[in-house]
Amino acid sequence: MKNLFHILISLFCLCAMRGQSEIDQALRKFNNKSVPYITGENLRGNTPFLLLDTREKEEFEVSHLAKAVWVGNRNPDVDKIISIVPNKNKPIVVYCSIGVRSEKVGEKLLKKGYTEVYNLYGGIFEWKNKGFPVYDSIGQETDRVHAYNRHWGKMLNNATKVYGHRKHNN
């Protein structure tokens, strides 16, 4: 029985490492590091940051980081962001599933003169893989995360994966 426990723990650790490796590879492939990264460990409990969720509305409704503001990623309303955050020196963290879509939004904010914009490394997937909390559309902590699609969902290891466009508060 003791050996079975050690085998299960080892398998869990290997799966977590696989997801991390895939996130690292995807970020190296798709991002150009135009927006500096911040890790979940450095963000967690750090209150001066405004969190901007750059995923689709359906993804945000399944779960998001505490106090995050949804801005979307397809033509995000930068004027809306400016009205929410007129102080261009306010520290902002953008995030999406793993950090690719959020980099594009972060670039737009930097071009508009914002000085402290960071991209959450590994996005909500890495955040949840590390065991940090996410919240549903009514503010309750949840284990569910929208996995975007099956390809990207392979990088999410520590959550109940949700796919598609349906009500998520069940």
C-alpha positions in Angstrom: 0.0 0.0 0.0 2.8 2.4 0.8 4.4 1.7 -2.6 1.1 2.4 -4.3 0.9 5.8 -2.6 4.5 6.7 -3.7 3.7 5.6 -7.3 0.6 7.7 -7.4 2.4 10.8 -6.0 5.2 10.3 -8.6 2.7 10.1 -11.4 0.9 13.3 -10.2 4.3 15.1 -10.1 5.2 13.9 -13.6 1.8 15.1 -15.0 2.3 18.5 -13.4 5.8 18.8 -14.8 4.5 17.8 -18.3 1.9 20.6 -18.2 4.5 23.1 -17.1 6.9 22.1 -19.8 4.2 22.5 -22.4 3.3 26.0 -21.1 7.0 27.0 -21.2 7.3 25.7 -24.8 4.1 27.5 -26.0 5.1 30.8 -24.4 8.6 30.6 -26.0 7.0 29.8 -29.4 4.1 32.3 -29.4 5.2 35.2 -27.3 7.9 37.8 -28.0 8.3 38.9 -24.3 7.1 42.4 -25.2 5.2 42.5 -21.9 7.2 41.5 -18.8 6.0 38.4 -17.0 4.9 38.2 -13.4 4.6 34.8 -11.7 1.6 33.7 -9.7 3.8 33.5 -6.6 4.8 37.2 -7.0 1.2 38.2 -7.8 -0.5 36.3 -5.0 -1.5 38.6 -2.2 0.1 41.6 -3.9 -2.9 44.0 -3.8 -1.7 47.0 -5.8 -2.3 45.2 -9.1 -5.4 45.6 -11.2 -6.2 42.3 -12.8 -7.5 42.3 -16.4 -8.9 39.0 -17.8 -8.3 38.9 -21.6 -10.2 35.7 -22.3 -13.6 35.3 -23.9 -16.6 36.1 -21.8 -17.6 32.4 -21.5 -14.2 31.6 -20.1 -14.3 34.4 -17.6 -17.8 33.3 -16.4 -16.5 29.8 -15.6 -13.8 31.1 -13.4 -11.3 34.0 -13.0 -8.9 35.4 -10.5 -10.3 37.3 -7.6 -11.3 40.8 -8.4 -10.4 40.5 -12.0 -12.1 42.7 -14.6 -13.1 41.2 -17.9 -11.9 43.1 -20.9 -11.8 40.4 -23.6 -9.2 39.9 -26.2 -10.8 40.4 -29.6 -10.7 44.1 -30.0 -10.6 44.9 -26.2 -12.0 48.2 -25.5 -8.9 50.1 -24.6 -11.0 53.3 -23.9 -13.0 51.2 -21.3 -9.7 50.2 -19.7 -8.6 53.9 -19.7 -11.9 54.9 -18.0 -11.4 52.2 -15.4 -7.7 53.0 -14.9 -7.0 56.6 -15.8 -3.7 56.5 -13.8 -1.2 55.2 -16.4 1.2 54.4 -13.6 -1.2 51.9 -11.9 0.3 48.4 -11.9 -1.8 46.1 -14.2 -1.6 42.4 -14.7 -3.1 40.9 -17.8 -3.9 37.2 -18.1 -5.6 34.6 -20.3 -5.4 30.8 -20.4 -1.6 30.6 -20.6 -0.4 34.1 -21.5 -0.5 34.4 -25.3 -3.7 36.4 -25.8 -2.9 38.6 -22.8 0.4 39.6 -24.2 -1.4 41.2 -27.2 -3.6 43.2 -24.8 -0.6 44.2 -22.7 1.2 45.5 -25.8 -1.8 47.7 -26.6 -1.8 49.1 -23.0 1.9 49.8 -23.2 1.4 51.7 -26.5 -1.3 53.8 -24.8 1.3 54.9 -22.2 0.7 52.6 -19.3 4.0 52.1 -17.5 3.5 49.0 -15.3 1.9 46.3 -17.3 2.7 42.6 -16.6 1.6 39.4 -18.2 0.8 36.5 -15.8 3.2 33.8 -16.6 1.3 30.7 -17.6 -2.0 32.5 -17.2 -5.0 31.1 -15.3 -3.8 27.5 -16.2 -0.5 27.9 -14.3 -2.2 29.8 -11.5 -4.6 26.9 -11.0 -1.9 24.2 -11.6 -0.1 25.8 -8.6 -3.3 25.4 -6.5 -4.2 29.0 -6.3 -7.9 29.8 -6.1 -10.3 30.9 -8.9 -13.8 32.2 -8.6 -17.0 31.7 -10.6 -19.4 34.3 -11.9 -21.1 34.6 -8.5 -17.9 35.0 -6.6 -17.7 31.5 -5.1 -14.4 29.6 -5.2 -14.5 26.8 -7.8 -12.3 24.0 -9.2 -13.6 24.6 -12.7 -11.5 26.4 -15.4 -12.5 26.8 -19.0 -9.8 24.9 -20.9 -10.3 26.9 -24.2 -10.0 23.7 -26.3 -8.7 20.1 -26.0 -5.2 21.0 -27.3 -4.6 23.9 -24.8 -6.5 22.0 -22.1 -3.6 19.5 -21.9 -1.7 22.2 -20.0 -4.3 22.4 -17.3 -3.6 19.7 -14.7 -5.1 20.9 -11.4 -8.7 21.8 -12.2 -12.0 20.4 -13.6 -11.8 21.3 -17.3 -14.8 22.9 -18.9 -15.2 23.2 -22.7 -17.8 24.9 -24.8 -20.4 27.7 -24.3 -22.9 26.7 -21.6 -24.0 27.9 -18.2 -21.2 27.2 -15.7 -22.7 27.8 -12.3 -24.2 24.3 -11.9 
